[in-house]
Amino acid sequence: MSFRLNSCNYALIVGAGHGIGFGLVHALLVKNSKTRIMATYRKRENAEKLLSLQSEYKDRLEIIQIDATKESEICNLSNSIKEKNIGLDLIINCIGMLHNDDILPEKSLKDFNCEAFIEVMRVNSIVTPLLAKHFEKQLNNDVTSVFATISAKVGSIEDNRIGGWYSYRASKAALNMLIKTIAIEFTRKRKKCVVLAVHPGTTKTELSQPFIKRTTYKIHETHETASNILNVIENRDSHDTGKFLSWDAQELPW
């Protein structure tokens, strides 16, 4: 049995305030009239577009403000959804950090900083296992569900040919290991859940903006990336769980 978007009744998109997360929420609302979506954001000032959808889709969109890096807030969100007695068909974690006002990707070892490394690891790596821990029992086990995380090709150890970006690479490599391990545990528990790490491709967002001027990679708009991700997860089944997939559905090396 494969995952079908047209049978997706309930979806949770974490980190939907802007960028790829917002793109996924908007795409699901437009493409599938039956899907009810719970979307989280952290900072209101970055979530104006998401919040503007509330009036148009008030019966299908619930917007929740949380800091998903804090386990207590993930737990509270899980409990609030549990009280509604619904099974989640789709969970996608879109939270990621490449840089902020104080942290930039390292060009070389001279730029490596312990505090910056720990912060990038914290944001990029811990949300996924927290979601798996607290939402495991809320995944719909009557049909095939999907638990996916936005990863990055630069997290591939085998594909690393130019170096640099120590913290970001390491955090995404750690994330990939977590996804693989979650997939194994879910399989042992006979969960009807396909667990995936997805590389979204180079997407024009606030996260990537300072680094895409010289790129030779194809640059996607957020709506294109959202559509690509939904195409990647469509029709996935138990044989695909634990895979690392690119935006064009190619399997990437760990």
C-alpha positions as CSV (number, residue, x, y, z in Angstrom):
1,M,0.0,0.0,0.0
2,S,1.4,3.4,-1.0
3,F,1.0,6.9,0.3
4,R,-1.5,8.9,-1.6
5,L,-1.9,12.7,-1.2
6,N,-5.6,12.6,-2.3
7,S,-6.2,10.3,0.8
8,C,-4.3,12.6,3.2
9,N,-6.9,13.8,5.7
10,Y,-4.6,15.4,8.3
11,A,-1.1,16.9,7.9
12,L,1.3,18.5,10.3
13,I,3.8,21.0,8.7
14,V,6.5,22.1,11.3
15,G,8.3,25.3,10.5
16,A,5.7,26.7,8.1
17,G,6.0,30.4,8.8
18,H,7.9,31.1,5.6
19,G,10.1,29.5,2.9
20,I,9.6,25.9,2.0
21,G,7.3,25.2,4.9
22,F,4.9,27.9,3.8
23,G,5.1,26.7,0.3
24,L,4.1,23.2,1.4
25,V,1.1,24.5,3.4
26,H,-0.1,26.6,0.5
27,A,0.3,23.8,-2.1
28,L,-1.6,21.3,0.1
29,L,-4.4,23.7,0.6
30,V,-4.7,24.5,-3.1
31,K,-4.2,21.0,-4.5
32,N,-6.1,18.9,-2.0
33,S,-9.5,20.2,-0.8
34,K,-9.9,17.5,1.8
35,T,-6.6,17.9,3.7
36,R,-6.7,19.6,7.1
37,I,-3.4,21.1,8.0
38,M,-1.8,22.0,11.3
39,A,1.0,24.5,10.6
40,T,3.6,25.8,13.1
41,Y,5.7,28.9,13.2
42,R,8.1,30.5,15.7
43,K,8.3,34.2,15.0
44,R,5.2,36.1,14.1
45,E,7.1,38.7,12.0
46,N,8.3,35.9,9.7
47,A,4.9,34.3,9.4
48,E,2.6,37.0,7.9
49,K,1.9,35.2,4.7
50,L,1.0,32.0,6.6
51,L,-1.3,33.9,9.0
52,S,-3.0,35.6,6.1
53,L,-4.2,32.2,4.9
54,Q,-6.2,31.7,8.1
55,S,-9.4,33.6,7.0
56,E,-9.5,31.9,3.5
57,Y,-9.0,28.4,4.9
58,K,-10.4,28.7,8.4
59,D,-12.0,25.3,8.2
60,R,-8.9,23.5,7.0
61,L,-5.9,25.4,8.5
62,E,-4.9,25.6,12.1
63,I,-1.9,27.7,12.9
64,I,0.2,27.2,16.1
65,Q,3.0,29.2,17.4
66,I,5.8,27.1,19.0
67,D,9.5,26.8,19.4
68,A,9.9,23.3,18.0
69,T,13.5,23.0,19.4
70,K,12.0,22.8,22.9
71,E,10.7,19.4,23.9
72,S,8.1,20.7,26.2
73,E,6.4,22.6,23.4
74,I,6.5,19.6,21.1
75,C,4.9,17.6,23.9
76,N,2.2,20.1,24.4
77,L,1.4,20.2,20.7
78,S,1.2,16.4,20.6
79,N,-1.2,16.4,23.5
80,S,-3.4,19.0,22.0
81,I,-3.7,17.1,18.8
82,K,-4.2,13.8,20.7
83,E,-7.2,15.3,22.4
84,K,-8.8,15.7,18.9
85,N,-8.6,12.0,18.4
86,I,-7.2,12.1,14.9
87,G,-4.5,10.2,13.0
88,L,-1.9,12.1,11.2
89,D,-1.3,11.0,7.6
90,L,1.6,13.3,6.9
91,I,4.3,15.0,9.0
92,I,7.0,17.2,7.4
93,N,9.7,19.0,9.4
94,C,10.9,22.1,7.5
95,I,12.9,23.7,10.3
96,G,16.5,24.4,9.3
97,M,19.3,26.9,9.9
98,L,22.2,27.8,7.7
99,H,23.0,31.2,9.1
100,N,21.7,34.1,11.2
101,D,22.9,37.5,12.3
102,D,25.7,36.0,14.3
103,I,26.5,32.7,12.5
104,L,27.8,32.2,9.0
105,P,28.8,28.9,7.2
106,E,32.5,28.3,7.8
107,K,34.8,28.7,4.7
108,S,37.6,27.0,6.6
109,L,38.7,25.6,10.0
110,K,39.8,29.1,11.1
111,D,36.1,30.0,11.2
112,F,35.0,27.1,13.3
113,N,33.3,28.1,16.6
114,C,32.0,25.7,19.2
115,E,29.0,27.8,20.2
116,A,28.0,28.3,16.6
117,F,28.4,24.6,15.9
118,I,26.2,23.6,18.8
119,E,23.5,26.0,17.8
120,V,23.4,24.8,14.2
121,M,23.3,21.2,15.4
122,R,20.5,22.0,17.9
123,V,18.3,23.7,15.3
124,N,18.9,21.3,12.4
125,S,19.1,17.9,14.2
126,I,17.0,17.7,17.3
127,V,13.5,18.6,16.1
128,T,13.0,15.5,14.0
129,P,13.6,12.9,16.7
130,L,11.5,15.0,19.1
131,L,8.6,14.9,16.6
132,A,9.1,11.1,16.1
133,K,9.1,10.6,19.8
134,H,6.0,12.5,20.6
135,F,3.9,11.9,17.4
136,E,4.8,8.2,16.9
137,K,1.5,7.0,18.3
138,Q,-0.5,9.6,16.5
139,L,0.5,8.5,13.0
140,N,-2.4,6.9,11.1
141,N,-1.6,3.2,11.1
142,D,-4.7,2.2,9.1
143,V,-3.1,3.4,5.9
144,T,0.4,4.4,4.8
145,S,1.6,7.6,6.3
146,V,4.7,9.7,5.7
147,F,7.1,11.2,8.2
148,A,9.6,13.4,6.3
149,T,12.3,15.9,7.1
150,I,13.8,18.5,4.9
151,S,17.5,17.6,4.8
152,A,20.3,18.8,2.4
153,K,22.6,17.2,-0.2
154,V,25.5,18.8,1.6
155,G,24.8,16.4,4.5
156,S,26.0,13.5,2.3
157,I,29.4,12.4,3.5
158,E,30.1,10.6,0.2
159,D,29.1,13.6,-1.9
160,N,31.3,16.0,0.0
161,R,33.9,17.1,-2.6
162,I,34.6,20.7,-1.8
163,G,34.6,20.9,2.0
164,G,33.7,23.9,4.1
165,W,30.4,24.6,5.9
166,Y,31.4,22.3,8.8
167,S,28.5,22.9,11.1
168,Y,25.8,22.8,8.5
169,R,27.2,19.7,6.8
170,A,27.6,17.9,10.2
171,S,24.1,18.9,11.3
172,K,22.5,17.5,8.2
173,A,24.6,14.3,8.3
174,A,23.4,13.8,11.9
175,L,19.9,14.5,10.8
176,N,20.2,11.8,8.0
177,M,21.4,9.3,10.6
178,L,18.5,10.1,12.8
179,I,16.0,9.7,10.0
180,K,17.6,6.3,9.0
181,T,17.4,5.1,12.7
182,I,13.8,6.3,13.1
183,A,12.9,4.4,10.0
184,I,14.4,1.2,11.4
185,E,12.5,1.6,14.7
186,F,9.2,2.3,13.0
187,T,9.6,-0.7,10.8
188,R,10.3,-3.0,13.8
189,K,7.1,-1.6,15.4
190,R,5.2,-2.4,12.2
191,K,4.3,1.2,11.7
192,K,2.7,1.8,8.3
193,C,4.9,4.9,7.9
194,V,7.4,5.8,5.2
195,V,10.2,7.8,6.8
196,L,12.2,10.0,4.5
197,A,15.0,12.6,4.3
198,V,14.3,14.9,1.4
199,H,16.8,17.3,-0.3
200,P,14.7,20.2,-1.6
201,G,17.2,21.5,-4.1
202,T,18.5,25.1,-4.2
203,T,15.5,27.2,-3.3
204,K,15.2,31.0,-3.2
205,T,14.5,31.7,0.5
206,E,15.9,33.9,3.2
207,L,18.1,31.0,4.2
208,S,19.8,30.6,0.8
209,Q,19.7,34.2,-0.5
210,P,23.3,35.2,0.4
211,F,24.7,32.1,-1.2
212,I,22.9,31.5,-4.5
213,K,24.4,34.3,-6.7
214,R,27.2,32.2,-7.9
215,T,25.6,28.8,-7.8
216,T,25.6,26.6,-10.8
217,Y,22.6,24.6,-9.5
218,K,19.1,25.1,-10.7
219,I,17.3,27.6,-8.5
220,H,13.7,26.9,-7.6
221,E,11.0,29.2,-6.3
222,T,9.4,28.0,-3.1
223,H,6.2,27.0,-4.9
224,E,8.2,24.8,-7.3
225,T,10.1,23.2,-4.4
226,A,6.9,22.5,-2.5
227,S,5.4,20.8,-5.6
228,N,8.6,18.8,-6.1
229,I,8.6,17.6,-2.5
230,L,4.9,16.5,-2.7
231,N,5.7,14.7,-6.0
232,V,8.6,12.9,-4.3
233,I,6.5,11.6,-1.4
234,E,3.5,10.6,-3.5
235,N,3.1,6.8,-4.0
236,R,6.0,6.0,-1.6
237,D,5.6,2.7,0.2
238,S,7.4,0.5,2.8
239,H,10.2,-0.2,0.4
240,D,11.2,3.4,0.4
241,T,11.3,4.0,4.1
242,G,14.7,5.2,5.4
243,K,15.8,6.7,2.0
244,F,17.5,10.0,1.3
245,L,15.8,11.4,-1.8
246,S,16.5,14.5,-3.9
247,W,13.8,16.9,-5.2
248,D,13.8,15.1,-8.6
249,A,13.2,11.7,-6.8
250,Q,16.8,10.5,-7.3
251,E,18.2,8.5,-4.3
252,L,21.2,10.3,-2.7
253,P,24.2,8.6,-1.1
254,W,24.4,8.9,2.7
